[in-house]
Amino acid sequence: MAYTFIGLGNLGGHLAASLLRAGFAVTVHDRDMGQRARLEALGAVWADSAAQAVGGADDGADGGADAVITCLPSPAVSEAVLAQVLPKMRKGADWIEMSTLGRADILRLAEQAQATGVGVLEAPVTGGVHLAAQGKITVLVGGEAEVFARHQPALAAMGDKIFHMGPLGAASLIKVITNMLAFIHLVADGEALMLAKRGGLDLKTAWEAIAASSGSSFVHETEGQLILNGSYDVGFTMDLALKDLGFAMEFGREYGVPMDLAGLTAQSFLRGKAAYGGQAQSPMIVKLLEEALGTDLRAEGFPAKLE
């Protein structure tokens, strides 16, 4: 099948590369041309616009990509790109949205696409940029079973754990839940490491002990290393964290679930954004604590980037 991939940021570039390595025909586009040489070397066709990337005719005739995949930073950007590509997509083609959107956003945009004869899947990913680079990221899918089955081989090329959560909207809920937990764990891990440091423990040994204990988490085992290195470079920003925490708070209001920890964590990230800017790396939330106490959390033997 022929795919168009639009949005080649920290995640999207790796996801598109996985499709190419698996032998799919992929046309790519991004406003930033930084990924062009790398993806062309893997066999991608570069397009100069989103509409051009689809390759279809304005009348919805045959031709063009079997599916358009988007991996974009916000619902507003997804909506703008969808408006550009829908007129070029043939009837029977599909749109696969791999961005993290709120449920209301994906349902609203899906309605627009389906009205033109285009099938829709939501397929946000979770696990981190390093797993996307390995083709081992987790993919959370919402949509009709028939559309899911049609693109399961492509999804399996990008990730090794694929969960069909149910109809459209289901994947957006579970993705927000997983990200909410990750941000709460990140703040908690910073406090735990600081307690170890101020208590006189060797931080490397403390990290290892936590990783081997009932108190460990995926965030401790991955982003905890970047905190101890001092790079904080996980490829995910304060702005994106705040977007996802906002979605979590909306779901809490909708379902009547108290969101005490999510609310406190959102306030922490607002402080982090005020201190370092919205494009700062999300693990820098721990730097707030380091600066407040005048105590850094550096330790030898930890990587600047996750492999």
Sequence and secondary structure as in RCSB ss.txt:
>XXXX:A:sequence
MAYTFIGLGNLGGHLAASLLRAGFAVTVHDRDMGQRARLEALGAVWADSAAQAVGGADDGADGGADAVITCLPSP
AVSEAVLAQVLPKMRKGADWIEMSTLGRADILRLAEQAQATGVGVLEAPVTGGVHLAAQGKITVLVGGEAEVFAR
HQPALAAMGDKIFHMGPLGAASLIKVITNMLAFIHLVADGEALMLAKRGGLDLKTAWEAIAASSGSSFVHETEGQ
LILNGSYDVGFTMDLALKDLGFAMEFGREYGVPMDLAGLTAQSFLRGKAAYGGQAQSPMIVKLLEEALGTDLRAE
GFPAKLE
>XXXX:A:secstr
 EEEEE  STTHHHHHHHHHHTT EEEEE SSGGGHHHHHHTT EE SSHHHHH   TT  S S SEEEE  SSH
HHHHHHHHHHGGGS TT EEEE S   HHHHHHHHHHHHTTT EEEE  EES HHHHHHT EEEEEEE HHHHHH
HHHHHHHHEEEEEEEESTTHHHHHHHHHHHHHHHHHHHHHHHHHHHHHTT  HHHHHHHHHTSTT  HHHHHHHH
HHHHT    S BHHHHHHHHHHHHHHHHHHT   HHHHHHHHHHHHHHHHH TTSBGGGHHHHHHHHHT     T
T  SS  
